[in-house]
Amino acid sequence: MTQVVAVAGEPVYLPCDIATQDEEDAVLLVLWYREDLGTPIYSVDAREKDFGVAERWSDESVFASRAYFLPERRPAELGVDKVRASDQGIYRCRVDFKQAQTRNSRVNLTVIVPPNKMIITDDKGDVKEAIVGPYVEGDTFTLKCDVSGGRPRPWVKWFRNEVETDTPATTLQGNGVRGVLRVGPLTRADVRATLTCRASNHLRAHPIETTLTLDMNFPPLNVHILGSNQPLSASRRYDLLCQSSGSRPPASITWWKNGHRINNAKETLSTDGNTTTSTVSIQLTKSDAGAKLACRASNPQMASLPALEDDWVLDIQYVPETVVRLGTNLDPTNIREGTDVYFDCIIKAHPYVYKVEWRHNSKTLHHNVGQGIIISNQSLVLQGVGRRTAGNYTCVGFNAEGDGESKPFSLDVLYAPTCRSSQQRVHGVAKQERAHITCHVDANPPQVSFRWTFNNTANSNEVSDTYVSRSGTSSTVTYTPHTEMDYGTLLCWAHNRIGKQRVPCVYHIIAAGRPDQVHNCTVVNASLTSFGVRCSEGFNGGMPQSFLLEVREIVTQEIVANVSSAVPRFTAVGLVPGRTYAAAVLAYNAKGRGDPYPLRASTLRPPEKHHVHDKSLDLPRTAFQMSGAMSAAVGGGGVLMVVLVLFMVVVRQRCAKRKPRSAPPPSQPASPDKLREKDDSESDDRNPDIIPSDTDHSLQVEYFRQQQVSTISPPSRARGSIAGVRALPGYCALRTVRDTPNPTPGIPPPAGFASGSCTLPRNAGSDRCIPMQHLRTLPRAHPHPHPQTHPHPHPQSHPPRDTPL
């Protein structure tokens, strides 16, 4: 009997020997029987056919179409596909030959049936199919693998990471088997371990198995703030990082400041899932210095375990905070001119300042004892403060974080009124013309009151308040001259609670007229189509003046350019190249035009193109050539001529300087500019104001004292000044022949004048008085060879006229 073992579901081949010993013999019939069945289950009939095409038959209740005969094999075999458990048994093969005796052979077919069901459960009885856990470090657990089905009884084995472990097995009812696996205590190395339960009952049978993956949770191993324990700058935004690793699942990171959670953090995870990074954007302030910034990492699946924490005590650096404080014994509302003032700079800074700077109106102050500025450490001392010292004071502290400037401290210096500079000091007014004379003063506090006086050659009088108006630190007098005696000087005083004005503001009222002729005109910046003219202005006639340039053709007298300007500086454009023009510059005001200043100006000629034929090319090579000695002689002669011309120019200039200035022709009115000495002319060109500025007041007073001239004092009175201010020279002194008897208090009535008295500021027909010219300083008067005397007129009594005020 032949033993054949087959696994259910696989093909099986049952042997049957059909070989003959005689070549003439042949197989006629092959029959297969199963012991438990009395009839054939498969047959091959070749009795009427050749064996190769013999008729095959299979019992439908046994093998049906699964069986097939393989006669070509040695021995021949009956193949059965997808063998079943019911196919197990003893089979007999009967072979009938044509000549030989019938042959029978037996085959014992054993069918192996693999186990068909496997169930794995944990300690809680829960069925596990893919993942077991999660567990934590130190845990211990048991897995049970129950296998059922199969023939013969299967065996069960557990494998850990494909390594077989000792597996105790237990038999269950119904031919089942249980394999038990005990795991633990667990460590971090056990995470993701594979646990496989495998069952089989034959080596040829394919085993069944189930693999589980061990899942574990771990708390974070560490947490730390990157770049901690470094100083931070206030008001600057930082992105702080905190990292934690070793947690499974990934750790949850939170930020805390002094126990208060910061909620704007963002988390990122590394590619291996082991490291969590949290980023928080934070802007700190000076008040956060010393605060505790903490980063906490925890496993959300292990809430019972405390979180890991890394903290950082914040060191905040900030720009210096400064405050200017006035000295404790000083009243900021009552600091008067001339007092000493000191400041302290209160500083809060981390790190501390390395430099302190003081500023006045945004300009840096430097230690200068000579100017009364004393800087010591964090203190500033100002000695003898004045109005220029007033303003905003700040102190600036410098440290590594930057520079911090304090809020400005406004220093208010109180002072008595003073006359404001850059005022119109001379007013040209016509008779019966109403003028408004405004007095501007600088004062702190600005609450001031004014007092006006009028001065002429007769006397000095107070101005009634009915003619005076006030606006802030300005006061205006409404004034109307009626006669020549109404021209003179107005003096303005102001006072506030600090004190009275020591030097009054002086305003001279003169008869208005046409402006004087300009002088020193020159042509500048000539080009092909334009040229410029620059002049020095003359006296404006007591009124604002403007200037006019007229450019005419010399032949036709046609005006080709007409340019006006507020200053005597012009540019005439659009002219013809290479032509000479007649130009005239004149000044004009509301009273008319001054005398024109004629001059001639030319534009440049355009460059000409010359086509010159070089005849030297036509000369033969034997033409005359200058030798070296001859060239040296010609050059030496040229140098000698240049030296001689320069010597003549120098001698001529020296002679011109020594030559005295000639007097102006009698046919023209004497101009003040021509009467001045060179120093005075240069001074006036630099300062064209009618009245010199206040900065030269001391020099003017000294010069006036030398001149011994007063414009407001009558001839019968002693020479002097009003309120300590000496009168300015250069005005026509409106003197009377005699003093008016019994003058009426207030403004005096007009008095009689001699026939040769001066009533206009210039062009007077008599030499008895100094004409009122440009109100500039005149040179000392030279003695006239024929002085004239004027008889006194007979006294007359005149009825009172309207006062000009």
LINZIVEN-V899437 format. One record per residue. N is the residue number from 1. RES is the residue in one letter. SS is DSSP state (helix for helix, strand for strand, loop for the rest). PSI is psi in radians with two decimals (999 if undefined). BURIAL is b if it has 9 or more other C-alpha atoms within 8 Angstrom, else e. Layout:
# LINZIVEN-V899437
N/RES/SS/PSI/BURIAL, N/RES/SS/PSI/BURIAL
This chain:
# LINZIVEN-V899437
1/M/loop/2.33/e, 2/T/strand/2.38/e, 3/Q/strand/2.17/e, 4/V/strand/2.25/b, 5/V/strand/2.31/e, 6/A/strand/2.61/b, 7/V/strand/2.31/b, 8/A/loop/2.34/b, 9/G/loop/-0.23/e, 10/E/loop/2.82/b, 11/P/loop/2.66/b, 12/V/strand/2.61/b, 13/Y/strand/2.08/e, 14/L/strand/2.08/b, 15/P/strand/2.61/b, 16/C/strand/1.99/b, 17/D/loop/2.07/e, 18/I/loop/0.24/b, 19/A/loop/2.56/e, 20/T/loop/2.71/e, 21/Q/loop/-0.41/e, 22/D/loop/2.27/e, 23/E/loop/-0.45/e, 24/E/loop/-0.19/e, 25/D/loop/2.75/b, 26/A/loop/2.72/b, 27/V/strand/2.29/b, 28/L/strand/-0.58/b, 29/L/strand/2.37/b, 30/V/strand/2.22/b, 31/L/strand/2.42/b, 32/W/strand/2.35/b, 33/Y/strand/2.64/b, 34/R/strand/2.42/b, 35/E/loop/-0.67/b, 36/D/loop/-0.05/e, 37/L/loop/2.45/e, 38/G/loop/-0.20/e, 39/T/loop/2.75/e, 40/P/strand/2.59/b, 41/I/strand/-0.23/b, 42/Y/strand/2.50/b, 43/S/strand/2.65/b, 44/V/strand/1.94/b, 45/D/strand/1.99/b, 46/A/loop/0.47/b, 47/R/loop/-0.55/e, 48/E/loop/0.02/e, 49/K/loop/3.01/e, 50/D/loop/2.63/e, 51/F/helix/-0.49/b, 52/G/helix/-0.45/e, 53/V/helix/0.47/e, 54/A/loop/2.72/b, 55/E/strand/2.30/e, 56/R/strand/2.53/e, 57/W/strand/2.50/e, 58/S/strand/2.39/b, 59/D/loop/2.24/b, 60/E/loop/-0.40/e, 61/S/loop/-0.21/e, 62/V/loop/-1.39/e, 63/F/loop/-0.56/b, 64/A/helix/-2.25/b, 65/S/helix/0.00/e, 66/R/helix/-0.29/b, 67/A/strand/2.57/b, 68/Y/strand/2.56/e, 69/F/strand/2.45/e, 70/L/strand/1.50/b, 71/P/loop/-0.35/b, 72/E/loop/-0.29/e, 73/R/loop/2.77/e, 74/R/loop/1.88/e, 75/P/loop/2.90/b, 76/A/strand/2.66/b, 77/E/strand/2.61/b, 78/L/strand/1.95/b, 79/G/strand/2.45/b, 80/V/strand/2.10/b, 81/D/loop/2.58/b, 82/K/loop/1.12/b, 83/V/loop/2.53/b, 84/R/loop/2.85/b, 85/A/helix/-0.50/b, 86/S/helix/-0.17/e, 87/D/helix/-0.12/b, 88/Q/loop/2.36/b, 89/G/strand/-3.02/b, 90/I/strand/2.23/b, 91/Y/strand/2.55/b, 92/R/strand/2.35/b, 93/C/strand/2.17/b, 94/R/strand/2.28/b, 95/V/strand/2.14/b, 96/D/strand/2.26/b, 97/F/strand/2.91/b, 98/K/loop/-0.60/e, 99/Q/loop/-0.78/e, 100/A/loop/3.01/e, 101/Q/loop/2.62/e, 102/T/loop/2.47/e, 103/R/strand/2.39/e, 104/N/strand/2.42/e, 105/S/strand/2.58/b, 106/R/strand/2.53/b, 107/V/strand/2.24/b, 108/N/strand/1.91/b, 109/L/strand/2.08/b, 110/T/strand/2.16/b, 111/V/strand/2.12/b, 112/I/strand/2.21/b, 113/V/strand/1.98/b, 114/P/loop/2.78/b, 115/P/loop/2.61/b, 116/N/loop/0.02/b, 117/K/strand/2.37/e, 118/M/strand/2.27/b, 119/I/strand/2.26/b, 120/I/strand/2.29/b, 121/T/strand/2.69/b, 122/D/loop/-2.90/b, 123/D/loop/-0.50/e, 124/K/loop/-0.04/e, 125/G/loop/0.09/e, 126/D/loop/2.36/e, 127/V/strand/2.30/e, 128/K/loop/2.31/b, 129/E/loop/-0.56/e, 130/A/loop/-0.75/e, 131/I/strand/2.44/b, 132/V/strand/2.33/b, 133/G/strand/-2.81/e, 134/P/strand/2.61/e, 135/Y/strand/2.94/e, 136/V/loop/2.98/b, 137/E/loop/2.37/b, 138/G/loop/-0.15/e, 139/D/loop/2.69/b, 140/T/strand/2.40/b, 141/F/strand/2.92/b, 142/T/strand/2.43/b, 143/L/strand/2.42/b, 144/K/strand/2.28/b, 145/C/strand/1.90/b, 146/D/strand/2.19/b, 147/V/strand/2.32/b, 148/S/strand/2.81/b, 149/G/loop/2.96/b, 150/G/loop/2.63/b, 151/R/strand/2.10/b, 152/P/loop/-3.01/e, 153/R/loop/2.31/b, 154/P/loop/2.87/b, 155/W/strand/2.68/b, 156/V/strand/2.32/b, 157/K/strand/2.52/b, 158/W/strand/2.42/b, 159/F/strand/2.33/b, 160/R/strand/1.98/b, 161/N/loop/0.83/e, 162/E/loop/0.28/e, 163/V/strand/2.18/e, 164/E/strand/2.40/e, 165/T/loop/2.86/e, 166/D/loop/2.07/e, 167/T/loop/1.84/b, 168/P/strand/2.34/e, 169/A/strand/2.61/b, 170/T/strand/2.36/e, 171/T/strand/2.38/e, 172/L/strand/2.93/e, 173/Q/loop/2.64/e, 174/G/loop/0.63/e, 175/N/loop/0.38/b, 176/G/strand/2.83/b, 177/V/strand/2.50/b, 178/R/strand/2.26/b, 179/G/strand/2.34/b, 180/V/strand/2.36/b, 181/L/strand/2.22/b, 182/R/strand/2.21/e, 183/V/strand/2.40/e, 184/G/strand/3.01/e, 185/P/loop/2.56/e, 186/L/loop/2.63/b, 187/T/loop/3.06/b, 188/R/helix/-0.45/e, 189/A/helix/-0.30/e, 190/D/helix/-0.14/b, 191/V/loop/2.43/b, 192/R/loop/0.34/e, 193/A/loop/2.55/b, 194/T/strand/2.29/b, 195/L/strand/2.01/b, 196/T/strand/2.24/b, 197/C/strand/2.14/b, 198/R/strand/2.35/b, 199/A/strand/2.43/b, 200/S/strand/2.87/b, 201/N/loop/0.08/b, 202/H/loop/2.66/e, 203/L/loop/-0.55/e, 204/R/loop/-0.25/e, 205/A/loop/2.44/b, 206/H/loop/2.16/e, 207/P/loop/2.77/b, 208/I/strand/2.57/b, 209/E/strand/2.79/b, 210/T/strand/2.28/b, 211/T/strand/2.28/b, 212/L/strand/2.53/b, 213/T/strand/2.28/b, 214/L/strand/2.09/b, 215/D/strand/2.38/b, 216/M/strand/2.64/b, 217/N/loop/2.39/b, 218/F/strand/2.49/b, 219/P/loop/2.79/b, 220/P/loop/2.50/b, 221/L/loop/-0.58/e, 222/N/strand/2.85/e, 223/V/strand/2.38/b, 224/H/strand/2.57/b, 225/I/strand/2.18/b, 226/L/loop/2.35/e, 227/G/loop/0.55/e, 228/S/loop/3.02/e, 229/N/loop/0.60/e, 230/Q/loop/2.61/e, 231/P/loop/2.50/e, 232/L/strand/2.68/e, 233/S/strand/2.39/b, 234/A/loop/2.61/b, 235/S/loop/0.28/e, 236/R/loop/2.40/e, 237/R/strand/2.33/e, 238/Y/strand/2.56/e, 239/D/strand/1.82/e, 240/L/strand/2.48/b, 241/L/strand/2.47/b, 242/C/strand/2.27/b, 243/Q/strand/2.51/b, 244/S/strand/2.45/b, 245/S/strand/2.86/b, 246/G/loop/-0.05/b, 247/S/loop/2.48/b, 248/R/strand/2.03/b, 249/P/loop/3.07/b, 250/P/loop/2.57/b, 251/A/loop/2.68/b, 252/S/strand/2.17/b, 253/I/strand/2.32/b, 254/T/strand/2.63/b, 255/W/strand/2.50/b, 256/W/strand/2.46/b, 257/K/strand/1.98/b, 258/N/loop/0.73/e, 259/G/loop/-0.02/e, 260/H/strand/2.27/e, 261/R/strand/2.47/e, 262/I/strand/2.16/b, 263/N/loop/-0.05/e, 264/N/loop/0.52/e, 265/A/loop/2.63/b, 266/K/strand/2.43/e, 267/E/strand/2.51/b, 268/T/strand/2.65/e, 269/L/strand/2.43/b, 270/S/loop/2.87/b, 271/T/loop/-0.58/e, 272/D/loop/-0.04/e, 273/G/loop/0.17/e, 274/N/loop/-0.39/b, 275/T/strand/2.28/b, 276/T/strand/2.30/b, 277/T/strand/2.25/b, 278/S/strand/2.34/b, 279/T/strand/2.25/b, 280/V/strand/2.34/b, 281/S/strand/2.13/b, 282/I/strand/2.48/e, 283/Q/strand/2.07/b, 284/L/loop/2.79/b, 285/T/loop/3.05/b, 286/K/helix/-0.53/b, 287/S/helix/-0.22/e, 288/D/helix/-0.02/b, 289/A/loop/2.27/b, 290/G/loop/-0.05/e, 291/A/loop/2.72/b, 292/K/strand/2.01/b, 293/L/strand/2.13/b, 294/A/strand/2.55/b, 295/C/strand/2.14/b, 296/R/strand/2.36/b, 297/A/strand/2.33/b, 298/S/strand/2.77/b, 299/N/loop/2.06/b, 300/P/loop/-0.34/e, 301/Q/loop/-0.07/e, 302/M/loop/1.10/b, 303/A/loop/-0.38/e, 304/S/loop/-0.32/e, 305/L/loop/2.47/e, 306/P/loop/2.62/e, 307/A/loop/2.62/e, 308/L/strand/2.55/b, 309/E/strand/2.43/b, 310/D/strand/2.21/b, 311/D/strand/2.89/b, 312/W/strand/2.08/b, 313/V/strand/2.05/b, 314/L/loop/2.34/b, 315/D/loop/1.82/b, 316/I/strand/2.17/b, 317/Q/strand/2.52/b, 318/Y/strand/2.81/b, 319/V/strand/2.48/b, 320/P/strand/2.43/b, 321/E/strand/2.07/b, 322/T/strand/2.61/b, 323/V/strand/2.27/b, 324/V/strand/2.24/b, 325/R/strand/2.26/b, 326/L/strand/2.67/b, 327/G/loop/2.52/b, 328/T/loop/-0.51/e, 329/N/loop/0.25/e, 330/L/loop/2.44/e, 331/D/loop/1.97/e, 332/P/loop/-0.30/e, 333/T/loop/-0.01/e, 334/N/loop/0.96/e, 335/I/strand/2.00/b, 336/R/strand/2.77/b, 337/E/loop/2.32/b, 338/G/loop/-0.21/e, 339/T/loop/2.86/b, 340/D/loop/2.40/b, 341/V/strand/2.46/b, 342/Y/strand/2.60/b, 343/F/strand/2.68/b, 344/D/strand/2.47/b, 345/C/strand/1.94/b, 346/I/strand/2.14/b, 347/I/strand/2.36/b, 348/K/strand/2.11/e, 349/A/strand/2.59/b, 350/H/strand/2.03/b, 351/P/loop/2.92/b, 352/Y/loop/2.77/e, 353/V/loop/2.57/b, 354/Y/loop/-0.14/e, 355/K/strand/2.51/e, 356/V/strand/2.32/b, 357/E/strand/2.46/b, 358/W/strand/2.49/b, 359/R/strand/2.49/b, 360/H/strand/1.99/b, 361/N/loop/0.81/e, 362/S/loop/0.13/e, 363/K/strand/2.38/e, 364/T/strand/2.37/e, 365/L/loop/2.48/b, 366/H/loop/2.63/e, 367/H/loop/2.07/e, 368/N/strand/1.71/e, 369/V/loop/-0.60/e, 370/G/loop/-0.57/e, 371/Q/loop/0.11/e, 372/G/loop/0.44/b, 373/I/strand/1.99/b, 374/I/strand/2.09/b, 375/I/strand/2.13/b, 376/S/strand/2.01/e, 377/N/loop/-1.93/e, 378/Q/loop/0.44/b, 379/S/strand/2.61/b, 380/L/strand/2.23/b, 381/V/strand/2.24/b, 382/L/strand/2.05/b, 383/Q/loop/2.31/b, 384/G/loop/1.07/b, 385/V/loop/2.61/b, 386/G/loop/-3.01/b, 387/R/loop/-0.52/b, 388/R/loop/-0.35/e, 389/T/loop/-0.40/e, 390/A/loop/2.73/b, 391/G/strand/-2.85/b, 392/N/strand/2.25/b, 393/Y/strand/2.34/b, 394/T/strand/2.70/b, 395/C/strand/2.52/b, 396/V/strand/2.23/b, 397/G/strand/2.40/b, 398/F/strand/2.26/b, 399/N/strand/-2.98/b, 400/A/loop/-0.36/e, 401/E/loop/-0.31/b, 402/G/strand/-2.82/e, 403/D/strand/2.30/b, 404/G/strand/2.12/b, 405/E/strand/2.41/b, 406/S/loop/2.93/b, 407/K/loop/2.51/e, 408/P/loop/2.43/e, 409/F/strand/2.07/b, 410/S/strand/2.00/e, 411/L/strand/2.04/b, 412/D/loop/1.94/b, 413/V/strand/2.17/b, 414/L/strand/2.42/b, 415/Y/strand/2.74/b, 416/A/strand/2.79/b, 417/P/strand/2.53/b, 418/T/strand/2.69/b, 419/C/strand/2.30/b, 420/R/loop/2.43/e, 421/S/loop/3.02/e, 422/S/loop/0.73/e, 423/Q/loop/2.79/e, 424/Q/loop/1.96/e, 425/R/loop/-0.31/b, 426/V/strand/2.26/b, 427/H/strand/2.10/b, 428/G/strand/2.04/b, 429/V/strand/2.34/b, 430/A/loop/2.83/b, 431/K/loop/2.51/b, 432/Q/loop/0.22/e, 433/E/loop/2.28/e, 434/R/strand/2.22/b, 435/A/strand/2.59/e, 436/H/strand/1.91/e, 437/I/strand/2.08/b, 438/T/strand/2.32/e, 439/C/strand/2.10/b, 440/H/strand/2.30/b, 441/V/strand/2.75/b, 442/D/strand/2.24/b, 443/A/strand/2.55/b, 444/N/strand/1.97/b, 445/P/loop/2.72/b, 446/P/loop/0.01/b, 447/Q/loop/1.72/b, 448/V/loop/2.78/b, 449/S/strand/2.69/e, 450/F/strand/2.70/b, 451/R/strand/2.29/b, 452/W/strand/2.53/b, 453/T/strand/2.63/b, 454/F/strand/2.35/b, 455/N/strand/2.21/b, 456/N/loop/-2.91/b, 457/T/loop/-0.20/b, 458/A/loop/-0.95/b, 459/N/loop/-3.03/b, 460/S/strand/2.33/b, 461/N/strand/2.61/b, 462/E/strand/2.50/b, 463/V/loop/2.28/b, 464/S/loop/2.55/e, 465/D/helix/-0.29/e, 466/T/helix/-0.35/e, 467/Y/helix/0.07/b, 468/V/strand/2.36/b, 469/S/strand/2.66/b, 470/R/strand/2.45/b, 471/S/strand/1.81/e, 472/G/loop/-2.18/e, 473/T/loop/0.47/b, 474/S/strand/2.57/b, 475/S/strand/2.43/b, 476/T/strand/2.32/b, 477/V/strand/2.27/b, 478/T/strand/2.09/b, 479/Y/strand/2.34/b, 480/T/strand/1.88/b, 481/P/loop/2.41/b, 482/H/loop/-0.63/b, 483/T/loop/3.12/e, 484/E/helix/-0.47/b, 485/M/helix/-0.20/b, 486/D/helix/0.04/b, 487/Y/loop/2.33/b, 488/G/loop/-2.44/b, 489/T/strand/2.36/b, 490/L/strand/2.28/b, 491/L/strand/2.37/b, 492/C/strand/2.17/b, 493/W/strand/2.55/b, 494/A/strand/2.67/b, 495/H/strand/2.62/b, 496/N/loop/-2.93/b, 497/R/loop/-0.22/e, 498/I/loop/-0.63/b, 499/G/loop/-3.05/b, 500/K/strand/2.70/b, 501/Q/loop/2.17/b, 502/R/loop/-0.70/e, 503/V/loop/2.14/b, 504/P/loop/2.88/b, 505/C/strand/2.28/b, 506/V/strand/2.23/b, 507/Y/strand/2.21/b, 508/H/strand/2.26/b, 509/I/strand/2.04/b, 510/I/strand/2.86/b, 511/A/strand/2.23/b, 512/A/loop/2.59/b, 513/G/loop/-3.03/b, 514/R/loop/2.67/b, 515/P/loop/2.80/b, 516/D/loop/2.91/b, 517/Q/loop/2.50/b, 518/V/loop/2.92/b, 519/H/strand/2.98/b, 520/N/strand/0.81/e, 521/C/strand/2.38/b, 522/T/strand/2.70/e, 523/V/strand/2.30/b, 524/V/strand/2.78/e, 525/N/loop/0.82/e, 526/A/loop/2.43/b, 527/S/loop/-2.93/b, 528/L/loop/-0.66/b, 529/T/loop/0.18/b, 530/S/loop/2.85/b, 531/F/strand/2.81/b, 532/G/strand/2.71/b, 533/V/strand/2.30/b, 534/R/strand/2.31/b, 535/C/strand/2.90/b, 536/S/strand/2.33/b, 537/E/loop/2.66/b, 538/G/loop/-2.92/b, 539/F/loop/2.40/b, 540/N/loop/0.12/b, 541/G/loop/0.28/b, 542/G/loop/0.15/b, 543/M/loop/2.79/b, 544/P/loop/2.38/e, 545/Q/loop/2.74/b, 546/S/strand/3.05/b, 547/F/strand/2.62/b, 548/L/strand/2.37/b, 549/L/strand/2.18/b, 550/E/strand/2.23/b, 551/V/strand/2.19/b, 552/R/strand/2.69/b, 553/E/strand/2.44/b, 554/I/loop/-0.67/b, 555/V/loop/-0.93/e, 556/T/loop/-0.21/e, 557/Q/loop/0.43/e, 558/E/loop/2.34/e, 559/I/strand/2.13/b, 560/V/strand/-0.26/b, 561/A/strand/2.41/b, 562/N/strand/1.87/b, 563/V/strand/2.26/b, 564/S/strand/2.68/b, 565/S/strand/2.72/b, 566/A/loop/-0.30/e, 567/V/loop/2.67/e, 568/P/loop/1.11/b, 569/R/strand/2.15/b, 570/F/strand/2.82/b, 571/T/strand/2.04/b, 572/A/strand/2.24/b, 573/V/loop/2.99/e, 574/G/loop/0.50/e, 575/L/loop/2.96/b, 576/V/loop/2.35/e, 577/P/loop/2.54/b, 578/G/loop/0.53/b, 579/R/loop/2.58/b, 580/T/strand/2.36/b, 581/Y/strand/2.71/b, 582/A/strand/2.12/b, 583/A/strand/2.65/b, 584/A/strand/2.32/b, 585/V/strand/2.27/b, 586/L/strand/2.71/b, 587/A/strand/2.61/b, 588/Y/strand/2.64/b, 589/N/strand/-2.87/b, 590/A/loop/-0.32/e, 591/K/loop/-0.15/e, 592/G/strand/-2.94/b, 593/R/strand/2.57/b, 594/G/loop/3.10/b, 595/D/loop/2.39/e, 596/P/loop/2.65/b, 597/Y/strand/1.86/b, 598/P/strand/2.58/e, 599/L/strand/2.87/e, 600/R/strand/2.48/e, 601/A/strand/2.53/b, 602/S/strand/2.56/b, 603/T/loop/2.83/b, 604/L/loop/2.61/b, 605/R/loop/2.53/e, 606/P/loop/2.65/e, 607/P/loop/2.44/e, 608/E/loop/2.54/e, 609/K/loop/2.19/e, 610/H/loop/2.16/e, 611/H/loop/1.76/e, 612/V/loop/2.26/e, 613/H/loop/2.17/e, 614/D/loop/1.69/e, 615/K/helix/-0.27/e, 616/S/helix/-0.38/e, 617/L/helix/-0.45/e, 618/D/loop/-0.26/e, 619/L/loop/2.59/e, 620/P/loop/2.81/e, 621/R/loop/-0.19/e, 622/T/loop/0.19/e, 623/A/loop/2.85/e, 624/F/loop/2.37/e, 625/Q/loop/2.44/e, 626/M/loop/2.34/e, 627/S/loop/2.98/e, 628/G/helix/-0.69/e, 629/A/helix/-0.68/e, 630/M/helix/-0.68/e, 631/S/helix/-0.72/b, 632/A/helix/-0.68/e, 633/A/helix/-0.76/e, 634/V/helix/-0.74/e, 635/G/helix/-0.73/e, 636/G/helix/-0.69/e, 637/G/helix/-0.69/e, 638/G/helix/-0.73/e, 639/V/helix/-0.72/e, 640/L/helix/-0.69/e, 641/M/helix/-0.73/e, 642/V/helix/-0.76/e, 643/V/helix/-0.70/e, 644/L/helix/-0.73/e, 645/V/helix/-0.76/e, 646/L/helix/-0.70/e, 647/F/helix/-0.70/e, 648/M/helix/-0.67/e, 649/V/helix/-0.76/e, 650/V/helix/-0.76/e, 651/V/helix/-0.66/e, 652/R/helix/-0.73/e, 653/Q/helix/-0.71/e, 654/R/helix/-0.69/e, 655/C/helix/-0.66/e, 656/A/helix/-0.63/e, 657/K/helix/-0.60/e, 658/R/helix/-0.30/e, 659/K/loop/2.25/e, 660/P/loop/2.68/e, 661/R/loop/2.34/e, 662/S/loop/2.61/e, 663/A/loop/2.69/e, 664/P/loop/2.65/e, 665/P/loop/2.53/e, 666/P/loop/-0.32/e, 667/S/loop/-0.32/e, 668/Q/loop/2.58/e, 669/P/loop/2.46/e, 670/A/loop/2.15/b, 671/S/loop/2.43/e, 672/P/helix/-0.56/b, 673/D/helix/-0.52/e, 674/K/helix/-0.39/e, 675/L/helix/-0.30/b, 676/R/loop/2.74/b, 677/E/loop/2.99/e, 678/K/helix/-0.70/e, 679/D/helix/-0.72/e, 680/D/helix/-0.68/b, 681/S/helix/-0.77/b, 682/E/helix/-0.65/e, 683/S/helix/-0.71/e, 684/D/helix/-0.62/b, 685/D/helix/-0.60/e, 686/R/helix/-0.52/e, 687/N/loop/1.61/e, 688/P/loop/0.13/e, 689/D/loop/2.56/e, 690/I/loop/-0.77/b, 691/I/loop/2.25/e, 692/P/loop/2.70/b, 693/S/loop/2.87/b, 694/D/helix/-0.41/e, 695/T/helix/-0.42/e, 696/D/helix/0.38/e, 697/H/helix/-0.73/b, 698/S/helix/-0.68/e, 699/L/helix/-0.68/e, 700/Q/helix/-0.78/e, 701/V/helix/-0.73/b, 702/E/helix/-0.70/e, 703/Y/helix/-0.67/e, 704/F/helix/-0.66/b, 705/R/helix/-0.64/e, 706/Q/helix/-0.56/e, 707/Q/helix/-0.50/e, 708/Q/loop/0.75/e, 709/V/loop/2.36/b, 710/S/loop/2.33/b, 711/T/loop/-0.20/b, 712/I/loop/-0.02/b, 713/S/loop/2.34/b, 714/P/loop/2.77/b, 715/P/loop/-0.46/e, 716/S/loop/-0.20/e, 717/R/loop/2.82/e, 718/A/loop/2.60/e, 719/R/loop/2.32/e, 720/G/loop/-2.76/e, 721/S/loop/2.77/b, 722/I/strand/2.18/e, 723/A/loop/0.65/e, 724/G/loop/0.09/e, 725/V/strand/2.10/e, 726/R/loop/2.48/b, 727/A/loop/2.66/b, 728/L/loop/2.40/b, 729/P/loop/2.92/b, 730/G/loop/-0.03/b, 731/Y/loop/2.72/b, 732/C/loop/2.04/b, 733/A/loop/1.98/b, 734/L/loop/1.39/b, 735/R/loop/2.57/b, 736/T/loop/2.88/b, 737/V/loop/-0.60/b, 738/R/loop/2.88/e, 739/D/loop/2.53/e, 740/T/loop/2.19/e, 741/P/loop/2.51/e, 742/N/loop/1.18/e, 743/P/loop/2.46/e, 744/T/loop/2.41/e, 745/P/loop/2.57/e, 746/G/loop/-2.59/e, 747/I/loop/2.22/e, 748/P/loop/2.69/b, 749/P/loop/2.80/b, 750/P/loop/2.53/b, 751/A/loop/2.91/e, 752/G/loop/2.60/e, 753/F/loop/2.62/b, 754/A/loop/2.81/b, 755/S/loop/-0.41/e, 756/G/loop/0.29/e, 757/S/loop/2.68/b, 758/C/loop/2.23/b, 759/T/loop/-0.08/e, 760/L/loop/2.77/b, 761/P/loop/-0.14/b, 762/R/loop/3.03/e, 763/N/loop/0.61/e, 764/A/loop/2.60/b, 765/G/loop/-0.04/e, 766/S/loop/2.66/e, 767/D/loop/0.26/e, 768/R/loop/-0.40/e, 769/C/loop/2.85/b, 770/I/loop/2.04/b, 771/P/loop/2.55/b, 772/M/loop/1.71/b, 773/Q/loop/-2.04/b, 774/H/loop/0.24/b, 775/L/loop/0.43/b, 776/R/loop/2.96/b, 777/T/loop/2.18/e, 778/L/loop/2.69/b, 779/P/loop/2.84/e, 780/R/loop/2.42/e, 781/A/loop/2.33/e, 782/H/loop/2.54/e, 783/P/loop/2.32/e, 784/H/loop/2.40/e, 785/P/loop/-0.44/e, 786/H/loop/1.37/e, 787/P/loop/2.56/e, 788/Q/loop/2.57/e, 789/T/loop/2.64/e, 790/H/loop/2.23/e, 791/P/loop/2.67/e, 792/H/loop/2.38/e, 793/P/loop/2.80/b, 794/H/loop/2.46/e, 795/P/loop/2.48/e, 796/Q/loop/2.69/e, 797/S/loop/2.22/e, 798/H/loop/2.53/e, 799/P/loop/2.62/e, 800/P/loop/2.44/e, 801/R/loop/3.02/e, 802/D/loop/2.31/e, 803/T/loop/2.55/e, 804/P/loop/-0.25/e, 805/L/loop/999/e
